[in-house]
């Protein structure tokens, strides 16, 4: 499964990737900033992802709105979270493994 995380603590990106890779998944992170070419990179991430996690606490309203719109257009599953940390990712992967 390819997981896309939008927003959250940028410093946690390497740990997010490690947790996902150890479980046999791929993970991409977007910081939620919407200046310049970042809108196009957000849309590309959405299209490549099987599941999107969009954090609402640290993202701008515009980033959340755009990410949800791209996900709807692309038919992607979306999980909206106020905050999303390393334990949340671990739990998400475990629940996915249990349902598979």
Backbone torsions as a table, in degrees:
resi	resn	phi	psi	omega
1	UNK	NA	141.2	175.4
2	UNK	-105.4	120.7	-177.1
3	UNK	-106.8	132.8	174.5
4	UNK	-111.7	126.7	176.3
5	UNK	-111.9	127.8	-179.3
6	UNK	-117.5	115.7	-179.3
7	UNK	89.2	177.2	-177.6
8	UNK	103.3	-173.0	-176.6
9	UNK	-74.9	114.8	-179.0
10	UNK	-60.5	-31.6	-178.4
11	UNK	-66.8	-17.2	-179.3
12	UNK	-87.5	-5.5	-177.6
13	UNK	-51.6	-48.6	179.8
14	UNK	-61.4	-37.0	178.8
15	UNK	-70.2	-39.0	175.3
16	UNK	-56.8	-48.4	-178.8
17	UNK	-61.5	-42.1	-179.6
18	UNK	-62.2	-46.0	179.7
19	UNK	-61.2	-45.6	-179.3
20	UNK	-64.6	-46.0	-177.6
21	UNK	-65.4	-37.7	178.1
22	UNK	-63.6	-26.6	178.7
23	UNK	-94.1	3.7	177.7
24	UNK	85.2	20.7	179.8
25	UNK	-114.7	168.4	174.5
26	UNK	-113.2	148.8	-179.0
27	UNK	-138.2	137.4	173.1
28	UNK	-124.2	147.3	-177.7
29	UNK	-124.2	138.8	173.1
30	UNK	-127.1	132.7	-174.4
31	UNK	-74.3	-9.3	178.1
32	UNK	87.2	-3.1	176.9
33	UNK	-75.8	139.2	-170.9
34	UNK	-114.5	20.3	179.9
35	UNK	-85.7	151.2	174.5
36	UNK	58.5	-131.6	-175.5
37	UNK	-80.6	2.8	-176.6
38	UNK	-67.6	-25.7	176.5
39	UNK	-65.1	-43.7	178.7
40	UNK	-65.4	-38.1	179.2
41	UNK	-69.6	-31.5	175.7
42	UNK	-65.7	-46.0	179.8
43	UNK	-62.2	-41.5	179.2
44	UNK	-63.6	-42.0	177.4
45	UNK	-60.2	-44.2	179.7
46	UNK	-59.2	-45.4	-178.0
47	UNK	-64.8	-31.0	-179.0
48	UNK	-83.4	-16.0	-171.8
49	UNK	-91.8	146.9	172.4
50	UNK	-87.3	-32.3	-179.8
51	UNK	-139.3	134.1	177.4
52	UNK	-111.6	134.6	172.2
53	UNK	-111.9	117.4	-179.0
54	UNK	-113.4	117.2	177.2
55	UNK	-87.5	134.0	-175.3
56	UNK	-99.5	-19.2	-174.6
57	UNK	-71.5	-35.8	-175.5
58	UNK	-109.6	-8.3	-179.8
59	UNK	-88.9	151.2	173.5
60	UNK	-70.6	158.6	177.1
61	UNK	-59.1	-36.5	-178.9
62	UNK	-65.0	-42.8	179.5
63	UNK	-62.9	-43.7	179.3
64	UNK	-64.1	-45.6	-179.1
65	UNK	-61.8	-47.2	180.0
66	UNK	-63.5	-45.7	-178.9
67	UNK	-61.2	-43.4	178.6
68	UNK	-64.4	-40.6	178.9
69	UNK	-64.0	-44.9	177.5
70	UNK	-62.4	-39.3	-179.7
71	UNK	-65.9	-42.0	178.8
72	UNK	-62.9	-45.7	178.7
73	UNK	-61.7	-34.5	-176.4
74	UNK	-93.8	-3.6	179.9
75	UNK	69.1	33.5	-178.6
76	UNK	-94.3	148.6	174.8
77	UNK	-74.0	140.5	-178.7
78	UNK	-126.9	137.1	173.6
79	UNK	-120.9	113.0	177.5
80	UNK	-91.9	129.6	-179.8
81	UNK	-134.3	141.9	174.4
82	UNK	-65.4	-46.9	175.7
83	UNK	-137.3	153.6	-178.6
84	UNK	-145.5	116.3	-177.7
85	UNK	-116.1	-173.3	-177.0
86	UNK	-62.2	-41.4	178.8
87	UNK	-65.2	-37.0	177.2
88	UNK	-61.4	-41.2	178.6
89	UNK	-64.7	-45.0	178.3
90	UNK	-57.8	-46.6	178.7
91	UNK	-62.6	-40.5	178.7
92	UNK	-61.4	-45.2	-179.7
93	UNK	-65.9	-40.7	178.2
94	UNK	-63.0	-41.9	179.8
95	UNK	-68.1	-33.1	176.7
96	UNK	-66.9	-41.7	179.9
97	UNK	-65.2	-37.3	-179.2
98	UNK	-70.1	-31.8	-178.5
99	UNK	-87.2	-12.0	-178.0
100	UNK	-83.3	NA	NA
